Amino acid sequence: MLLPTAVIILVLLALVCTAWLKKATKVQSLLPPGPPPLPLIGNIHHMTPGKFLVSLQKFQEKYGPVFTIYIGSKPIVVLCGYDLLKETLIDQRDIFSGRGNMPVAEYVLKGYGILVSNGECWKQMRRFALTTLRNFGMGKRSIEERIQEEAMCLVEECGKTEGKPFDPTFLFSCAVSNIICSIVFGKHFEYKDEQFLTLLRNIYRTLRFMNSTWGLIFYYFHGLLINVPGPHQQGVQCLTALKTFVKERVKSSLKTLDALSPRHFIDCFLIKMQQEKENPDTEFHMENLVSSTLNLFTAGTETVSTTLRYGCLVLLKYPDIQGKIQKEIDQVIGDKCPSAEDRFKMPYTEAVIHEIQRFSDIVPTGLPHRTTEETSVRGYVIPKDMEVLSLLTTVLKDPKYFPQPEMFSPERFLDDQGVLKKGLAVLPFSAGRRQCPGEGLARMELFLFLTILLQKFTLTTPVSPKDLDLTPETSSAGHFPRSYKMSAIPRH
């Protein structure tokens, strides 16, 4: 007698689950402990929608600084706290130098560029990007002058508000983005340029999507959802639009390329492509050019502008801190234009910037890593090709190094004589081989934009400072400050 179809399906499901459990049990016996996963869905039932980070922090409290979670049937090792991240990302930097899954970027960029690539492709793209950025002035006076000029454009735009409240989101994005645009495209955009504003909106929407519940669902089930219509397509569409723009800039540059006089990053890459055209194994091809350019453009826009926006919100909340920075500006700089060298004479301002970066914690989960060979961590075996999450928030908010971590306190970075402390556990740019290549540029931008802004204006808020909420709008893969309005009141 034939068995009913429903019975056959149940038997098959039982066999699949049994096989999965045997495999999972074998793998789990070697890995760090963690919440027990269910077949097929892993630990999804443990994850609160919109509170992915909170869920991970609860696991840390229960299982300790290293634990394992399952995204579907895939295990991911999670690392917490400065001491453990030093043992792994820094002390075993080569082993933890692989890049883990980033489904939206992988789908659109096909594994090319700097951000999502691995192996020889990643090594060559990162090395070339660092060299080219240095040649175009990163860490040198030429880029400092560009930032100063752009900061004055920002001052001019703020001045146009005539002291009325405004949302600084896109003004800050325009100013910061123009710095990286000058390096990768050789172009300065006007703040009202509709194409420019569309690009910034697409960057903003892409990151918002990745930080949303739908972004988390897509991360879990991207293999099933990638060709299915729905809200999860927003991130793909926005990133694809950005890629299309970069392709157009590459075509334009190719038409006017002068191999003896490169104007920007794209030109330098095109020249390198010509030099390597006879090499069948070259990594210097059009896909890597477009993806690397897009990586630099997006990363160079959003991280600094979000930090700057968070920082101004903090200064609105604590006007006494803003006043102390302005006092130091008046004493050290006076009326001249702030320069990068002034950082070394302004310990309080530097301490505030350090604390803004620590407190804002804008990439709390860090970007996913992958092991390049088998290793051990705190007595547990971590296999080769294991995906690893390094929770940067557990470093920036580590109570061992930062007592009362939820309190905003620049003084934690100053000694008894008011001198800036060195070597504290601040890793907003991550650490090891995958550390952000634009860290030096970002630090210079934060200092110059902030000091020039506060030299010219006092920032005020139309609401009572005590009513400003500094907690992030969401608590997931990224932290965004809540929307606010500020007024820029001329000082002189």
DRENDO-1510 file (C-alpha; in Angstrom, 1 decimal, always signed):
<recs>
REC; n; res; u; v; w
REC; 1; MET; +0.0; +0.0; +0.0 .
REC; 2; LEU; +1.4; +3.4; -1.0 .
REC; 3; LEU; +2.1; +5.8; +1.9 .
REC; 4; PRO; +0.3; +9.1; +1.8 .
REC; 5; THR; +2.3; +12.0; +0.4 .
REC; 6; ALA; +2.2; +13.9; +3.7 .
REC; 7; VAL; +3.8; +11.0; +5.5 .
REC; 8; ILE; +6.6; +10.7; +3.0 .
REC; 9; ILE; +7.3; +14.4; +3.4 .
REC; 10; LEU; +7.4; +14.1; +7.2 .
REC; 11; VAL; +9.8; +11.2; +6.9 .
REC; 12; LEU; +12.1; +13.1; +4.6 .
REC; 13; LEU; +12.0; +16.1; +6.8 .
REC; 14; ALA; +12.9; +13.9; +9.8 .
REC; 15; LEU; +15.8; +12.4; +7.9 .
REC; 16; VAL; +17.1; +15.9; +6.9 .
REC; 17; CYS; +16.8; +17.2; +10.5 .
REC; 18; THR; +18.5; +14.1; +11.9 .
REC; 19; ALA; +21.4; +14.4; +9.4 .
REC; 20; TRP; +21.7; +18.1; +10.2 .
REC; 21; LEU; +21.7; +17.5; +13.9 .
REC; 22; LYS; +24.5; +14.9; +13.6 .
REC; 23; LYS; +26.6; +17.3; +11.6 .
REC; 24; ALA; +25.8; +20.3; +13.8 .
REC; 25; THR; +26.6; +18.3; +17.0 .
REC; 26; LYS; +30.0; +17.3; +15.6 .
REC; 27; VAL; +30.8; +20.9; +14.6 .
REC; 28; GLN; +29.5; +22.3; +17.8 .
REC; 29; SER; +31.7; +20.0; +19.9 .
REC; 30; LEU; +34.7; +22.0; +18.7 .
REC; 31; LEU; +33.3; +25.5; +18.5 .
REC; 32; PRO; +32.7; +27.9; +21.4 .
REC; 33; PRO; +29.3; +27.4; +23.2 .
REC; 34; GLY; +26.2; +29.3; +22.2 .
REC; 35; PRO; +22.4; +29.1; +22.1 .
REC; 36; PRO; +21.1; +25.8; +20.8 .
REC; 37; PRO; +20.1; +26.1; +17.1 .
REC; 38; LEU; +17.1; +24.7; +15.4 .
REC; 39; PRO; +17.4; +22.8; +12.0 .
REC; 40; LEU; +17.4; +25.1; +9.0 .
REC; 41; ILE; +16.7; +28.3; +10.8 .
REC; 42; GLY; +19.5; +28.2; +13.3 .
REC; 43; ASN; +19.1; +30.9; +16.0 .
REC; 44; ILE; +16.7; +33.1; +14.2 .
REC; 45; HIS; +14.1; +32.5; +16.9 .
REC; 46; HIS; +16.5; +34.0; +19.4 .
REC; 47; MET; +16.9; +37.2; +17.4 .
REC; 48; THR; +14.5; +40.1; +18.3 .
REC; 49; PRO; +13.5; +42.0; +15.1 .
REC; 50; GLY; +15.3; +45.3; +15.0 .
REC; 51; LYS; +17.5; +44.4; +18.0 .
REC; 52; PHE; +20.1; +42.1; +16.5 .
REC; 53; LEU; +22.8; +43.7; +18.6 .
REC; 54; VAL; +20.9; +43.5; +21.8 .
REC; 55; SER; +20.4; +39.7; +21.2 .
REC; 56; LEU; +24.1; +39.3; +20.7 .
REC; 57; GLN; +24.9; +41.2; +23.9 .
REC; 58; LYS; +22.5; +38.9; +25.8 .
REC; 59; PHE; +24.4; +35.9; +24.5 .
REC; 60; GLN; +27.7; +37.5; +25.6 .
REC; 61; GLU; +26.3; +37.8; +29.1 .
REC; 62; LYS; +25.3; +34.1; +29.2 .
REC; 63; TYR; +28.2; +32.5; +27.2 .
REC; 64; GLY; +31.1; +34.8; +27.7 .
REC; 65; PRO; +33.4; +36.8; +25.4 .
REC; 66; VAL; +33.5; +34.1; +22.6 .
REC; 67; PHE; +30.4; +32.2; +21.5 .
REC; 68; THR; +28.8; +30.7; +18.4 .
REC; 69; ILE; +25.4; +31.5; +16.8 .
REC; 70; TYR; +23.8; +30.0; +13.7 .
REC; 71; ILE; +22.4; +32.0; +10.8 .
REC; 72; GLY; +20.3; +29.3; +9.2 .
REC; 73; SER; +22.6; +26.3; +9.1 .
REC; 74; LYS; +25.8; +28.3; +9.1 .
REC; 75; PRO; +27.8; +28.8; +12.3 .
REC; 76; ILE; +29.3; +32.2; +13.1 .
REC; 77; VAL; +31.8; +32.8; +15.9 .
REC; 78; VAL; +31.3; +36.0; +17.8 .
REC; 79; LEU; +34.2; +37.8; +19.6 .
REC; 80; CYS; +33.7; +40.4; +22.4 .
REC; 81; GLY; +35.9; +42.8; +24.4 .
REC; 82; TYR; +39.2; +44.5; +23.8 .
REC; 83; ASP; +41.4; +41.7; +25.2 .
REC; 84; LEU; +39.8; +39.0; +22.9 .
REC; 85; LEU; +39.9; +41.2; +19.8 .
REC; 86; LYS; +43.6; +41.9; +20.4 .
REC; 87; GLU; +44.3; +38.2; +20.7 .
REC; 88; THR; +42.5; +37.5; +17.4 .
REC; 89; LEU; +42.4; +40.5; +15.0 .
REC; 90; ILE; +45.8; +41.9; +16.1 .
REC; 91; ASP; +47.9; +39.0; +17.4 .
REC; 92; GLN; +46.5; +36.5; +14.7 .
REC; 93; ARG; +45.9; +39.2; +12.1 .
REC; 94; ASP; +46.7; +37.0; +9.1 .
REC; 95; ILE; +44.4; +34.2; +10.2 .
REC; 96; PHE; +41.5; +36.6; +10.8 .
REC; 97; SER; +42.1; +38.6; +7.6 .
REC; 98; GLY; +39.4; +37.0; +5.5 .
REC; 99; ARG; +36.1; +38.8; +4.8 .
REC; 100; GLY; +32.8; +37.2; +5.8 .
REC; 101; ASN; +29.5; +37.3; +4.0 .
REC; 102; MET; +28.0; +40.6; +3.0 .
REC; 103; PRO; +25.2; +39.5; +0.7 .
REC; 104; VAL; +24.0; +42.8; -0.8 .
REC; 105; ALA; +27.5; +44.0; -1.6 .
REC; 106; GLU; +28.5; +40.5; -2.8 .
REC; 107; TYR; +25.6; +40.3; -5.2 .
REC; 108; VAL; +26.1; +43.7; -6.7 .
REC; 109; LEU; +29.9; +43.8; -6.7 .
REC; 110; LYS; +30.4; +40.1; -7.5 .
REC; 111; GLY; +33.1; +39.7; -4.9 .
REC; 112; TYR; +35.4; +42.4; -6.4 .
REC; 113; GLY; +36.9; +45.6; -4.9 .
REC; 114; ILE; +38.3; +46.2; -1.5 .
REC; 115; LEU; +35.4; +45.6; +0.9 .
REC; 116; VAL; +34.1; +42.1; +0.1 .
REC; 117; SER; +37.0; +40.5; -1.8 .
REC; 118; ASN; +39.4; +37.9; -0.4 .
REC; 119; GLY; +42.8; +36.4; -1.2 .
REC; 120; GLU; +45.1; +38.0; -3.7 .
REC; 121; CYS; +42.3; +40.2; -5.1 .
REC; 122; TRP; +41.8; +41.9; -1.7 .
REC; 123; LYS; +45.6; +42.2; -1.0 .
REC; 124; GLN; +46.3; +43.9; -4.4 .
REC; 125; MET; +43.2; +46.2; -4.3 .
REC; 126; ARG; +43.9; +47.3; -0.7 .
REC; 127; ARG; +47.6; +47.9; -1.4 .
REC; 128; PHE; +46.9; +49.9; -4.6 .
REC; 129; ALA; +44.2; +52.0; -2.8 .
REC; 130; LEU; +46.5; +52.9; +0.1 .
REC; 131; THR; +49.3; +53.8; -2.2 .
REC; 132; THR; +47.1; +55.9; -4.5 .
REC; 133; LEU; +45.4; +57.7; -1.6 .
REC; 134; ARG; +48.8; +58.6; -0.2 .
REC; 135; ASN; +49.9; +59.9; -3.6 .
REC; 136; PHE; +46.9; +62.1; -3.7 .
REC; 137; GLY; +47.6; +63.6; -0.4 .
REC; 138; MET; +46.1; +61.4; +2.4 .
REC; 139; GLY; +48.0; +62.5; +5.5 .
REC; 140; LYS; +49.7; +65.3; +3.5 .
REC; 141; ARG; +49.1; +69.0; +3.3 .
REC; 142; SER; +47.3; +68.9; -0.1 .
REC; 143; ILE; +44.4; +66.9; +1.4 .
REC; 144; GLU; +44.4; +69.1; +4.4 .
REC; 145; GLU; +43.8; +72.1; +2.2 .
REC; 146; ARG; +40.9; +70.4; +0.5 .
REC; 147; ILE; +39.3; +69.7; +3.8 .
REC; 148; GLN; +39.8; +73.3; +4.9 .
REC; 149; GLU; +38.2; +74.6; +1.7 .
REC; 150; GLU; +35.3; +72.2; +2.0 .
REC; 151; ALA; +34.8; +73.1; +5.6 .
REC; 152; MET; +34.5; +76.8; +4.6 .
REC; 153; CYS; +31.9; +75.7; +2.0 .
REC; 154; LEU; +30.0; +74.0; +4.9 .
REC; 155; VAL; +30.3; +77.2; +7.0 .
REC; 156; GLU; +28.9; +79.2; +4.1 .
REC; 157; GLU; +25.9; +76.8; +3.8 .
REC; 158; CYS; +25.3; +76.9; +7.5 .
REC; 159; GLY; +25.4; +80.7; +7.4 .
REC; 160; LYS; +22.6; +80.7; +4.8 .
REC; 161; THR; +20.3; +79.3; +7.4 .
REC; 162; GLU; +20.5; +82.7; +9.2 .
REC; 163; GLY; +20.3; +81.1; +12.7 .
REC; 164; LYS; +17.1; +79.2; +11.9 .
REC; 165; PRO; +16.9; +75.5; +12.9 .
REC; 166; PHE; +17.9; +73.0; +10.2 .
REC; 167; ASP; +18.6; +69.3; +9.8 .
REC; 168; PRO; +22.3; +68.9; +9.2 .
REC; 169; THR; +22.2; +65.4; +7.7 .
REC; 170; PHE; +22.7; +66.1; +4.0 .
REC; 171; LEU; +24.9; +69.2; +4.6 .
REC; 172; PHE; +27.4; +67.1; +6.5 .
REC; 173; SER; +27.1; +64.3; +3.9 .
REC; 174; CYS; +27.8; +66.8; +1.1 .
REC; 175; ALA; +30.8; +68.3; +2.8 .
REC; 176; VAL; +32.4; +65.0; +3.8 .
REC; 177; SER; +31.6; +63.2; +0.5 .
REC; 178; ASN; +33.2; +66.0; -1.6 .
REC; 179; ILE; +36.6; +65.2; +0.0 .
REC; 180; ILE; +36.6; +61.6; -1.2 .
REC; 181; CYS; +34.9; +62.7; -4.5 .
REC; 182; SER; +37.9; +64.9; -5.2 .
REC; 183; ILE; +40.2; +62.0; -4.7 .
REC; 184; VAL; +38.4; +59.2; -6.6 .
REC; 185; PHE; +36.6; +61.3; -9.2 .
REC; 186; GLY; +38.5; +64.6; -9.3 .
REC; 187; LYS; +35.2; +66.4; -8.9 .
REC; 188; HIS; +33.6; +68.8; -6.5 .
REC; 189; PHE; +29.8; +68.7; -6.4 .
REC; 190; GLU; +27.6; +71.7; -5.5 .
REC; 191; TYR; +25.4; +71.1; -2.4 .
REC; 192; LYS; +22.3; +71.6; -4.4 .
REC; 193; ASP; +23.4; +69.3; -7.3 .
REC; 194; GLU; +20.4; +66.9; -7.7 .
REC; 195; GLN; +22.6; +64.1; -9.0 .
REC; 196; PHE; +24.9; +64.4; -6.0 .
REC; 197; LEU; +22.0; +64.5; -3.5 .
REC; 198; THR; +20.5; +61.3; -5.2 .
REC; 199; LEU; +23.9; +59.6; -4.7 .
REC; 200; LEU; +23.9; +60.5; -1.1 .
REC; 201; ARG; +20.3; +59.3; -0.6 .
REC; 202; ASN; +21.2; +56.0; -2.2 .
REC; 203; ILE; +24.2; +55.6; +0.2 .
REC; 204; TYR; +21.9; +56.5; +3.1 .
REC; 205; ARG; +19.2; +54.1; +2.0 .
REC; 206; THR; +21.6; +51.2; +1.4 .
REC; 207; LEU; +23.0; +51.5; +4.9 .
REC; 208; ARG; +19.5; +51.9; +6.4 .
REC; 209; PHE; +18.4; +48.7; +4.6 .
REC; 210; MET; +21.4; +46.7; +5.9 .
REC; 211; ASN; +20.5; +47.9; +9.4 .
REC; 212; SER; +16.8; +47.0; +9.1 .
REC; 213; THR; +14.7; +43.9; +9.9 .
REC; 214; TRP; +14.4; +43.2; +6.2 .
REC; 215; GLY; +18.2; +43.6; +5.9 .
REC; 216; LEU; +18.6; +40.9; +8.6 .
REC; 217; ILE; +16.1; +38.7; +6.8 .
REC; 218; PHE; +18.0; +39.1; +3.5 .
REC; 219; TYR; +21.2; +38.2; +5.3 .
REC; 220; TYR; +19.6; +35.0; +6.5 .
REC; 221; PHE; +17.9; +34.0; +3.3 .
REC; 222; HIS; +19.6; +35.9; +0.5 .
REC; 223; GLY; +19.9; +32.7; -1.6 .
REC; 224; LEU; +16.1; +32.3; -1.7 .
REC; 225; LEU; +15.2; +36.0; -1.8 .
REC; 226; ILE; +17.6; +37.5; -4.3 .
REC; 227; ASN; +15.2; +37.0; -7.3 .
REC; 228; VAL; +12.0; +37.5; -5.3 .
REC; 229; PRO; +10.2; +40.9; -5.4 .
REC; 230; GLY; +9.8; +42.7; -2.1 .
REC; 231; PRO; +11.2; +45.4; +0.3 .
REC; 232; HIS; +14.5; +43.5; +0.5 .
REC; 233; GLN; +15.3; +44.6; -3.1 .
REC; 234; GLN; +15.7; +48.2; -1.9 .
REC; 235; GLY; +19.3; +47.7; -0.8 .
REC; 236; VAL; +20.2; +46.0; -4.0 .
REC; 237; GLN; +18.6; +48.7; -6.2 .
REC; 238; CYS; +20.3; +51.6; -4.3 .
REC; 239; LEU; +23.7; +49.9; -4.5 .
REC; 240; THR; +23.2; +49.1; -8.2 .
REC; 241; ALA; +22.4; +52.7; -8.9 .
REC; 242; LEU; +25.6; +53.8; -7.2 .
REC; 243; LYS; +27.6; +51.2; -9.2 .
REC; 244; THR; +26.0; +52.6; -12.4 .
REC; 245; PHE; +27.1; +56.1; -11.5 .
REC; 246; VAL; +30.7; +54.9; -10.9 .
REC; 247; LYS; +30.7; +53.1; -14.3 .
REC; 248; GLU; +29.7; +56.4; -16.0 .
REC; 249; ARG; +32.5; +58.3; -14.3 .
REC; 250; VAL; +34.9; +55.6; -15.4 .
REC; 251; LYS; +33.7; +55.9; -19.1 .
REC; 252; SER; +34.1; +59.6; -18.9 .
REC; 253; SER; +37.6; +59.4; -17.4 .
REC; 254; LEU; +38.7; +56.8; -20.1 .
REC; 255; LYS; +37.8; +59.3; -22.9 .
REC; 256; THR; +40.1; +62.0; -21.5 .
REC; 257; LEU; +42.8; +59.9; -19.9 .
REC; 258; ASP; +46.4; +61.2; -20.0 .
REC; 259; ALA; +48.7; +58.4; -18.8 .
REC; 260; LEU; +51.4; +61.0; -17.9 .
REC; 261; SER; +49.1; +63.1; -15.8 .
REC; 262; PRO; +46.6; +61.1; -13.7 .
REC; 263; ARG; +44.0; +63.3; -12.1 .
REC; 264; HIS; +42.4; +61.0; -9.6 .
REC; 265; PHE; +42.0; +57.4; -8.4 .
REC; 266; ILE; +40.1; +56.2; -11.5 .
REC; 267; ASP; +42.9; +57.5; -13.8 .
REC; 268; CYS; +45.6; +55.8; -11.7 .
REC; 269; PHE; +43.7; +52.5; -11.9 .
REC; 270; LEU; +43.1; +52.8; -15.7 .
REC; 271; ILE; +46.8; +53.4; -16.2 .
REC; 272; LYS; +47.6; +50.3; -14.1 .
REC; 273; MET; +45.1; +48.3; -16.2 .
REC; 274; GLN; +47.1; +49.3; -19.3 .
REC; 275; GLN; +50.3; +48.3; -17.8 .
REC; 276; GLU; +48.9; +44.9; -16.8 .
REC; 277; LYS; +46.9; +44.2; -20.0 .
REC; 278; GLU; +49.3; +41.4; -21.1 .
REC; 279; ASN; +49.0; +39.6; -17.7 .
REC; 280; PRO; +46.3; +37.0; -17.9 .
REC; 281; ASP; +46.1; +36.7; -14.1 .
REC; 282; THR; +45.9; +40.4; -13.4 .
REC; 283; GLU; +43.5; +41.7; -10.7 .
REC; 284; PHE; +43.5; +45.1; -12.5 .
REC; 285; HIS; +40.4; +44.9; -14.6 .
REC; 286; MET; +37.1; +46.9; -15.0 .
REC; 287; GLU; +35.1; +45.0; -12.3 .
REC; 288; ASN; +37.8; +45.7; -9.7 .
REC; 289; LEU; +38.1; +49.3; -10.8 .
REC; 290; VAL; +34.3; +50.0; -10.4 .
REC; 291; SER; +34.0; +48.1; -7.2 .
REC; 292; SER; +37.0; +49.6; -5.5 .
REC; 293; THR; +36.0; +53.1; -6.5 .
REC; 294; LEU; +32.5; +52.5; -5.1 .
REC; 295; ASN; +33.9; +51.1; -1.9 .
REC; 296; LEU; +36.1; +54.2; -1.4 .
REC; 297; PHE; +33.2; +56.6; -2.3 .
REC; 298; THR; +30.6; +55.0; +0.0 .
REC; 299; ALA; +32.9; +54.4; +3.0 .
REC; 300; GLY; +34.5; +57.8; +2.7 .
REC; 301; THR; +31.1; +59.5; +2.7 .
REC; 302; GLU; +28.9; +57.9; +5.4 .
REC; 303; THR; +31.2; +57.0; +8.3 .
REC; 304; VAL; +32.6; +60.4; +8.9 .
REC; 305; SER; +29.4; +62.3; +8.2 .
REC; 306; THR; +27.4; +60.1; +10.6 .
REC; 307; THR; +30.1; +60.5; +13.3 .
REC; 308; LEU; +30.1; +64.3; +12.7 .
REC; 309; ARG; +26.3; +64.3; +13.0 .
REC; 310; TYR; +26.4; +62.3; +16.2 .
REC; 311; GLY; +29.1; +64.6; +17.6 .
REC; 312; CYS; +27.0; +67.7; +17.0 .
REC; 313; LEU; +24.0; +66.1; +18.7 .
REC; 314; VAL; +26.2; +65.4; +21.7 .
REC; 315; LEU; +27.5; +69.1; +21.8 .
REC; 316; LEU; +23.9; +70.3; +21.6 .
REC; 317; LYS; +23.1; +68.0; +24.6 .
REC; 318; TYR; +26.1; +69.3; +26.5 .
REC; 319; PRO; +26.7; +73.0; +25.6 .
REC; 320; ASP; +29.4; +73.2; +28.4 .
REC; 321; ILE; +31.5; +70.8; +26.4 .
REC; 322; GLN; +31.0; +72.8; +23.3 .
REC; 323; GLY; +32.1; +75.9; +25.2 .
REC; 324; LYS; +35.3; +74.3; +26.4 .
REC; 325; ILE; +36.2; +73.4; +22.8 .
REC; 326; GLN; +35.6; +76.9; +21.7 .
REC; 327; LYS; +37.7; +78.3; +24.5 .
REC; 328; GLU; +40.6; +76.0; +23.4 .
REC; 329; ILE; +40.0; +77.1; +19.8 .
REC; 330; ASP; +40.2; +80.7; +20.8 .
REC; 331; GLN; +43.4; +80.2; +22.8 .
REC; 332; VAL; +45.3; +78.0; +20.4 .
REC; 333; ILE; +44.0; +78.9; +16.9 .
REC; 334; GLY; +42.4; +82.4; +17.3 .
REC; 335; ASP; +41.0; +83.7; +14.0 .
REC; 336; LYS; +43.3; +81.8; +11.6 .
REC; 337; CYS; +42.1; +78.7; +9.8 .
REC; 338; PRO; +42.5; +75.5; +11.9 .
REC; 339; SER; +45.2; +73.1; +10.6 .
REC; 340; ALA; +46.0; +69.4; +11.3 .
REC; 341; GLU; +49.0; +70.5; +13.4 .
REC; 342; ASP; +46.7; +72.2; +15.9 .
REC; 343; ARG; +45.5; +68.7; +17.0 .
REC; 344; PHE; +48.7; +68.3; +19.0 .
REC; 345; LYS; +48.1; +71.5; +20.9 .
REC; 346; MET; +44.4; +70.9; +21.7 .
REC; 347; PRO; +44.1; +67.9; +24.0 .
REC; 348; TYR; +40.6; +68.7; +25.2 .
REC; 349; THR; +39.2; +68.9; +21.6 .
REC; 350; GLU; +41.0; +65.7; +20.7 .
REC; 351; ALA; +39.6; +64.0; +23.8 .
REC; 352; VAL; +36.1; +65.0; +22.8 .
REC; 353; ILE; +36.6; +63.6; +19.3 .
REC; 354; HIS; +37.9; +60.3; +20.7 .
REC; 355; GLU; +34.9; +60.2; +23.0 .
REC; 356; ILE; +32.5; +61.0; +20.2 .
REC; 357; GLN; +33.9; +58.1; +18.2 .
REC; 358; ARG; +33.7; +55.8; +21.2 .
REC; 359; PHE; +30.3; +56.9; +22.3 .
REC; 360; SER; +28.6; +57.0; +18.8 .
REC; 361; ASP; +29.8; +53.4; +18.1 .
REC; 362; ILE; +28.5; +53.7; +14.5 .
REC; 363; VAL; +29.6; +50.2; +13.3 .
REC; 364; PRO; +28.9; +48.2; +16.5 .
REC; 365; THR; +29.1; +44.7; +15.0 .
REC; 366; GLY; +32.1; +45.5; +12.8 .
REC; 367; LEU; +32.3; +44.0; +9.3 .
REC; 368; PRO; +32.4; +40.2; +9.2 .
REC; 369; HIS; +35.7; +38.4; +9.1 .
REC; 370; ARG; +36.7; +34.9; +7.9 .
REC; 371; THR; +39.5; +32.7; +9.1 .
REC; 372; THR; +42.1; +31.8; +6.5 .
REC; 373; GLU; +43.3; +28.7; +8.4 .
REC; 374; GLU; +42.4; +26.7; +11.4 .
REC; 375; THR; +43.3; +28.3; +14.8 .
REC; 376; SER; +42.4; +28.2; +18.4 .
REC; 377; VAL; +40.8; +30.9; +20.6 .
REC; 378; ARG; +40.6; +30.5; +24.4 .
REC; 379; GLY; +40.8; +26.7; +24.1 .
REC; 380; TYR; +38.2; +26.4; +21.3 .
REC; 381; VAL; +39.0; +25.2; +17.7 .
REC; 382; ILE; +38.0; +27.7; +15.0 .
REC; 383; PRO; +38.1; +26.0; +11.6 .
REC; 384; LYS; +39.4; +27.5; +8.4 .
REC; 385; ASP; +36.8; +29.5; +6.5 .
REC; 386; MET; +34.8; +30.1; +9.7 .
REC; 387; GLU; +32.8; +33.4; +9.6 .
REC; 388; VAL; +33.6; +35.6; +12.6 .
REC; 389; LEU; +31.9; +38.7; +14.0 .
REC; 390; SER; +34.1; +41.1; +16.0 .
REC; 391; LEU; +31.7; +43.2; +18.2 .
REC; 392; LEU; +33.4; +46.5; +18.2 .
REC; 393; THR; +30.8; +47.9; +20.5 .
REC; 394; THR; +32.1; +45.5; +23.2 .
REC; 395; VAL; +35.5; +47.2; +22.8 .
REC; 396; LEU; +34.2; +50.8; +22.8 .
REC; 397; LYS; +31.8; +50.1; +25.7 .
REC; 398; ASP; +34.2; +47.7; +27.5 .
REC; 399; PRO; +33.7; +48.6; +31.3 .
REC; 400; LYS; +37.2; +47.2; +32.0 .
REC; 401; TYR; +38.7; +50.1; +30.0 .
REC; 402; PHE; +35.8; +52.6; +30.1 .
REC; 403; PRO; +34.0; +52.8; +33.5 .
REC; 404; GLN; +30.4; +53.8; +33.1 .
REC; 405; PRO; +30.6; +53.3; +29.3 .
REC; 406; GLU; +27.1; +54.7; +28.6 .
REC; 407; MET; +28.2; +58.1; +30.0 .
REC; 408; PHE; +29.7; +60.7; +27.6 .
REC; 409; SER; +32.9; +61.9; +29.3 .
REC; 410; PRO; +35.9; +63.4; +27.4 .
REC; 411; GLU; +37.8; +63.5; +30.6 .
REC; 412; ARG; +38.4; +59.7; +30.4 .
REC; 413; PHE; +40.9; +60.4; +27.6 .
REC; 414; LEU; +42.8; +63.0; +29.7 .
REC; 415; ASP; +45.3; +62.5; +32.5 .
REC; 416; ASP; +45.5; +64.6; +35.7 .
REC; 417; GLN; +47.5; +67.3; +33.9 .
REC; 418; GLY; +45.0; +67.5; +31.0 .
REC; 419; VAL; +47.3; +65.7; +28.6 .
REC; 420; LEU; +45.8; +63.2; +26.1 .
REC; 421; LYS; +46.2; +59.6; +27.2 .
REC; 422; LYS; +47.8; +57.2; +24.7 .
REC; 423; GLY; +46.9; +53.6; +23.9 .
REC; 424; LEU; +43.3; +53.3; +25.3 .
REC; 425; ALA; +41.2; +50.6; +23.8 .
REC; 426; VAL; +39.5; +52.6; +21.1 .
REC; 427; LEU; +39.0; +50.7; +17.8 .
REC; 428; PRO; +36.2; +52.5; +15.9 .
REC; 429; PHE; +38.1; +51.6; +12.6 .
REC; 430; SER; +38.5; +48.0; +13.7 .
REC; 431; ALA; +42.0; +46.4; +13.8 .
REC; 432; GLY; +44.4; +44.1; +12.1 .
REC; 433; ARG; +44.6; +43.4; +8.4 .
REC; 434; ARG; +41.0; +44.6; +7.7 .
REC; 435; GLN; +41.4; +47.9; +9.6 .
REC; 436; CYS; +39.8; +50.8; +7.7 .
REC; 437; PRO; +42.4; +52.1; +5.2 .
REC; 438; GLY; +41.0; +55.6; +5.5 .
REC; 439; GLU; +41.5; +56.0; +9.2 .
REC; 440; GLY; +44.1; +58.8; +8.9 .
REC; 441; LEU; +41.9; +60.8; +6.5 .
REC; 442; ALA; +38.8; +60.3; +8.7 .
REC; 443; ARG; +40.6; +61.6; +11.8 .
REC; 444; MET; +41.8; +64.7; +10.0 .
REC; 445; GLU; +38.3; +65.4; +8.6 .
REC; 446; LEU; +36.6; +65.1; +12.0 .
REC; 447; PHE; +39.1; +67.5; +13.6 .
REC; 448; LEU; +39.0; +70.1; +10.8 .
REC; 449; PHE; +35.3; +70.1; +10.2 .
REC; 450; LEU; +34.5; +70.3; +13.9 .
REC; 451; THR; +36.9; +73.0; +14.8 .
REC; 452; ILE; +36.2; +75.2; +11.8 .
REC; 453; LEU; +32.4; +74.8; +12.5 .
REC; 454; LEU; +32.8; +75.7; +16.2 .
REC; 455; GLN; +35.2; +78.5; +15.4 .
REC; 456; LYS; +32.5; +80.2; +13.3 .
REC; 457; PHE; +29.3; +79.2; +15.1 .
REC; 458; THR; +27.8; +78.3; +18.4 .
REC; 459; LEU; +25.4; +75.4; +17.9 .
REC; 460; THR; +22.1; +75.6; +19.6 .
REC; 461; THR; +18.9; +73.5; +19.6 .
REC; 462; PRO; +15.3; +74.7; +19.5 .
REC; 463; VAL; +14.4; +72.2; +22.2 .
REC; 464; SER; +15.7; +71.9; +25.7 .
REC; 465; PRO; +19.1; +70.1; +25.7 .
REC; 466; LYS; +17.9; +67.7; +28.5 .
REC; 467; ASP; +15.2; +66.5; +26.1 .
REC; 468; LEU; +17.7; +65.4; +23.4 .
REC; 469; ASP; +18.0; +61.6; +23.2 .
REC; 470; LEU; +21.5; +60.3; +22.5 .
REC; 471; THR; +20.5; +56.7; +22.2 .
REC; 472; PRO; +20.8; +55.4; +18.6 .
REC; 473; GLU; +17.7; +55.3; +16.5 .
REC; 474; THR; +18.3; +51.5; +15.9 .
REC; 475; SER; +20.4; +48.9; +17.5 .
REC; 476; SER; +21.7; +46.5; +14.8 .
REC; 477; ALA; +24.6; +46.4; +12.5 .
REC; 478; GLY; +24.9; +50.2; +12.6 .
REC; 479; HIS; +24.1; +53.0; +14.9 .
REC; 480; PHE; +22.4; +56.2; +13.5 .
REC; 481; PRO; +21.7; +59.3; +15.7 .
REC; 482; ARG; +18.1; +60.3; +16.0 .
REC; 483; SER; +16.9; +63.0; +13.7 .
REC; 484; TYR; +17.4; +66.5; +15.1 .
REC; 485; LYS; +17.5; +70.2; +14.2 .
REC; 486; MET; +20.2; +72.7; +15.2 .
REC; 487; SER; +20.8; +76.4; +14.7 .
REC; 488; ALA; +24.2; +77.8; +13.8 .
REC; 489; ILE; +24.6; +81.2; +15.6 .
REC; 490; PRO; +27.6; +83.2; +14.3 .
REC; 491; ARG; +30.2; +83.9; +17.0 .
REC; 492; HIS; +31.7; +87.0; +15.5 .
</recs>
